[in-house]
Amino acid sequence: MCAADLTQGAATSVPDVDFEARVLVCPAYGSKESRRHWHDTLEQEVPFGEKSLTRHLSSGQLEQLSRIHPSGMARFWGATSTHDKAMSGVRTGDVALFTGAKKVLAVGEVGVIFVNREVADTLWPPSPGGKSWHTVYSLRDLVPAEVPYEELAELIGYSKNYGFPGQLVLQGSKARAVIEGLRITTRTVLEQLGIEKSPASSLLPVQRTQLEQQHTPVVRFERAATTTLYRREEQPLVTEFCATLTVAAERFRSPAGLCDIYVQGPDGVELIEAKSRAGHAYVREALSQLLDYAPHSPRPVDRLAVLLPESPGERELQLLHRYGVDCIHRVSPGGFRRVPAPDDRRHLMRRLWTEN
């Protein structure tokens, strides 16, 4: 099944997880004040157990923070009273995009949110005549991004020259378009799928979402290794490859995780996992992910493939072919070469791919 041969297949209706995230678009690096706040509470974590904060936190707020951030450290952001109505519906698992310099600089996941002027003014002392950022929220995760305003505006359906001058809280179809378009996977969703532990976690049915676009990183943050909030390095490769397809690529979520690319064509169903490097560890990881995802596919899998930015070594190619998995690698801008596994090996392995 070559890329150019793929055509639209029949879609299968799959239920969503029971959480629909909002998206906050937060100007965070424009004014001198916001840049200072960025440095103080986004670029670095804040020890919320110190007396300067705990004396202003209610017991419930402190308990929530300690449960979501057991290390006692968290990054924080906030909003003024101007945004009270929009912020009233924001909750754990919503997505925050931090903007500046005409692009999204970082992607975060909302942790604990509460209104507390004393805490806010301790974190961010207001300038003379300034407003308190009295709606305070922590971040479960924060990762770098580099998404030009034009791309974000296009996802939302705004004019490409929209400048994102103030905070927005997006929900419904606009929020979904951003989350799907930027390949965002919150820890809240992973907990609902049973991939990460949560007191209320449960294994949910497989679901499919439209393939998400991808961008390159520029800002550094330390982040939790257990979540895949925003996969940056593979994004340009997946975007470039999917542009060669004649069918809209999809993804699906399952208890095993999120696949990178799910396509249906006249020759059947294919799962593709992308990696940013062609080294042995990357190829081995991609192989294990494909074998884990395949039994959960909405339709039985006919082909598995690993997508790489360059040709792998012979050892890595043999590893993939041993399990009947194709290799697709980039050869030029917009050009990809498929090195298929032997047909007999693929046929032999197909039953194992699809067995639960």
Rosetta blueprint (number, residue, H / E / L):
1 M L
2 C L
3 A H
4 A H
5 D H
6 L L
7 T L
8 Q L
9 G L
10 A L
11 A L
12 T L
13 S L
14 V L
15 P L
16 D L
17 V L
18 D L
19 F L
20 E L
21 A L
22 R L
23 V E
24 L E
25 V E
26 C E
27 P E
28 A L
29 Y L
30 G L
31 S L
32 K H
33 E H
34 S H
35 R H
36 R H
37 H H
38 W H
39 H H
40 D H
41 T H
42 L H
43 E L
44 Q L
45 E L
46 V E
47 P E
48 F L
49 G L
50 E L
51 K H
52 S H
53 L H
54 T H
55 R L
56 H L
57 L L
58 S L
59 S H
60 G H
61 Q H
62 L H
63 E H
64 Q H
65 L H
66 S H
67 R H
68 I H
69 H L
70 P L
71 S L
72 G L
73 M E
74 A E
75 R E
76 F E
77 W E
78 G E
79 A E
80 T L
81 S H
82 T H
83 H H
84 D H
85 K H
86 A H
87 M H
88 S L
89 G L
90 V L
91 R L
92 T L
93 G L
94 D L
95 V E
96 A E
97 L E
98 F E
99 T E
100 G E
101 A L
102 K L
103 K E
104 V E
105 L E
106 A E
107 V E
108 G E
109 E E
110 V E
111 G E
112 V E
113 I E
114 F E
115 V E
116 N L
117 R H
118 E H
119 V H
120 A H
121 D H
122 T H
123 L H
124 W L
125 P L
126 P L
127 S L
128 P L
129 G L
130 G L
131 K L
132 S L
133 W L
134 H L
135 T E
136 V E
137 Y E
138 S E
139 L E
140 R E
141 D E
142 L E
143 V E
144 P E
145 A E
146 E E
147 V E
148 P E
149 Y H
150 E H
151 E H
152 L H
153 A H
154 E H
155 L H
156 I H
157 G L
158 Y L
159 S L
160 K L
161 N L
162 Y L
163 G L
164 F L
165 P L
166 G L
167 Q L
168 L E
169 V E
170 L E
171 Q L
172 G H
173 S H
174 K H
175 A H
176 R H
177 A H
178 V H
179 I H
180 E H
181 G H
182 L L
183 R L
184 I E
185 T L
186 T L
187 R H
188 T H
189 V H
190 L H
191 E H
192 Q H
193 L L
194 G L
195 I L
196 E L
197 K L
198 S L
199 P L
200 A L
201 S L
202 S L
203 L L
204 L L
205 P L
206 V L
207 Q E
208 R E
209 T E
210 Q E
211 L L
212 E L
213 Q L
214 Q L
215 H L
216 T L
217 P L
218 V L
219 V L
220 R L
221 F L
222 E L
223 R L
224 A L
225 A L
226 T L
227 T L
228 T L
229 L L
230 Y E
231 R L
232 R L
233 E L
234 E L
235 Q H
236 P H
237 L H
238 V H
239 T H
240 E H
241 F H
242 C H
243 A L
244 T L
245 L L
246 T L
247 V L
248 A L
249 A L
250 E E
251 R E
252 F E
253 R E
254 S E
255 P L
256 A L
257 G E
258 L E
259 C L
260 D L
261 I E
262 Y E
263 V E
264 Q E
265 G E
266 P L
267 D L
268 G E
269 V E
270 E E
271 L E
272 I E
273 E E
274 A E
275 K L
276 S L
277 R L
278 A L
279 G L
280 H H
281 A H
282 Y H
283 V H
284 R H
285 E H
286 A H
287 L H
288 S H
289 Q H
290 L H
291 L H
292 D H
293 Y H
294 A H
295 P H
296 H H
297 S L
298 P L
299 R L
300 P L
301 V L
302 D L
303 R E
304 L E
305 A E
306 V E
307 L E
308 L E
309 P L
310 E L
311 S L
312 P L
313 G L
314 E H
315 R H
316 E H
317 L H
318 Q H
319 L H
320 L H
321 H H
322 R H
323 Y L
324 G L
325 V L
326 D E
327 C E
328 I E
329 H E
330 R E
331 V E
332 S E
333 P L
334 G L
335 G E
336 F E
337 R E
338 R E
339 V E
340 P L
341 A L
342 P L
343 D H
344 D H
345 R H
346 R H
347 H H
348 L H
349 M H
350 R H
351 R H
352 L H
353 W H
354 T H
355 E L
356 N L
